[in-house]
Amino acid sequence: MTSSFVHAAIIRMQWMALSLIVFGFLNFAKATTVSTAYPTDFYTVDTSDATNIKIYTGRAGTNCPVSTTSTRCDSCAAFTSPVTTGTTYACNNNQTESGQTFNVTIKSDKSDIFTTSTKVAAMVGTTYINLTPSSGTIGVNQEVSVAINWSDICSAAGSSVGSSCAESFIATLKVGFDKDGGGTALAEYQQFTISYRVVGGSQTQSFPCSPAVAPADTYEGFCDFVVFPGDEKIYVEPTVNNTNSYKVGKLVSSTSSAGTADASGQYYAALRLYYAQGTNFSVISPSSLEYVDLPFNSTTGELTKKKITGLTNETPYVFVSASVDQGGNVTYFSDIALLNNSTASADYWQTQAAVPHQVVGLLDEKKCFIATAAFGSEMDGFVQKFRDFRNQFLLTSSSGQKFVRSYYKISPYYANIISQSEILKSIARGFLYPLLVIVQLSLMIGLVPTFVILLLGAAGYLYLIRQFSRQNKIFRQGV
């Protein structure tokens, strides 16, 4: 036996050992519970982490018929009357009821957990719930379906919640296999984190708010908003009145206020705009089929969608807003007394009505701001600075709003001319760059300090000009 043959045999043995290790590791890694089916029709289901599926749900009021307590229902459908001044509605289009079940189908390929004693079970925190399979056989790679009562989940989540699911909670639910049937632990499981928020149906909500009025509740959602017309669409710019990182407040009973964070840990998820054709706000009700949810990013504090499409040009529309949380609860409806332009306070934005048309004032695919025409794109960073300045300073005062509306009327004509010529674009940019400096400085330090700096700068400039003129005069006299 030659040394080369021995060396080759050793190498082959090493590869075989490495393959066995890798194969064994892969077999071990894949030996896990797989959740093959679970409800996904909640308002929010986060599957970014497959080992811990996050489910957000809620319940607002007791407006669902008794016959529907075993299934999710639409409590907003009960509110058929118009939104009126001082409205204290709270509803949910897909609310969870205590009598329904949470259905899960699971399986596992880990053969050593299946014995004659293995049971399918659930655990909420440390509370064990023995389950009877509704279908399937307990065994390796066998799908088993189970139904868990929501009342059991609520009861296990906390004594204050109870089987009636009357309080908000956040709890960890594990559904899997109890190897020895001991009722204390699960050998393999799929984990869910359930966030459940309860809102009182007639909960008093401290809407309205505005830049000129301090919020009564520090966990309020959306407050003022303004809509701008577009081509078969409208654009929305809202204000979020929430000083607690966009978390929702506790609104369980009719006497509580949103001064404390809700136990569900939920955040606001969307701005809902109810709308109707015409000029009458009072025709809008929460049961209206005409509404759009504009998703809200609770990390950045921005809407990820800012327009409603599919509208009819040259037709007036009116809008009423509400705040939607991650569980689908709809709260803080607009007070229409402040939406009606004829009676609204000057402290509030007064353009919650719009007429879509082809010539638009906000950024659009065809017609646009002069700034957009000059810089070439509505997504240009410079253009965004002008938009931020508009939102933070111009739209928060009645005189600023009048200026913006006037600008929207005249800008499309000139923007169209500028966009056709590179020379005109260069000239427009030359005029806009000084304004951009003022805008950026205002966004950084505020409007008043910026104007103070400008006044000091202007005074300094005039002083230097005067000194230069004086020195020049003395020089000429000397000559």
ABEGO torsion letter per residue (X at the ends): XBAAAAAAAAAAAAAAAAAAAAAAAAAAAABBBBBABBBAABABBBAABAABBBBBBBBBEAABBAAAAABBBBAAAABABBBBBGBABBBBABBBBAABBBBBBBBBABAAABBAABBBBBBBEABBBBBBBABEBBEBGBBBBBBBBAAAAAAAAEAAAEAAGABBBBBBBBBBBBAAGAGABBABBBBBBBBBBBBBAABBBAOBBBAABBBABAABBBBBBBBBBBBGBBBBBBBBBBABGGBBBBBABAABBBABBBAAGBBBABBBBBBBBEABAAABBAABABBBBBBBBAAAGBBABABBBGBBBGBBBBBBBBBBBAAGBBBGBBBAAAABAAABBAABBABABBBBBABBABBBAABBBAAAAAAGBAABAAAAAAAAAAAAAAAABAAAAAAAAAAAAAAAAAAAAAAABAAAAAAAAAAAAAAAAAAAAAAAAEAAAAAAAAAAAAAAAAAAAAAAAAAAAAAAAAX
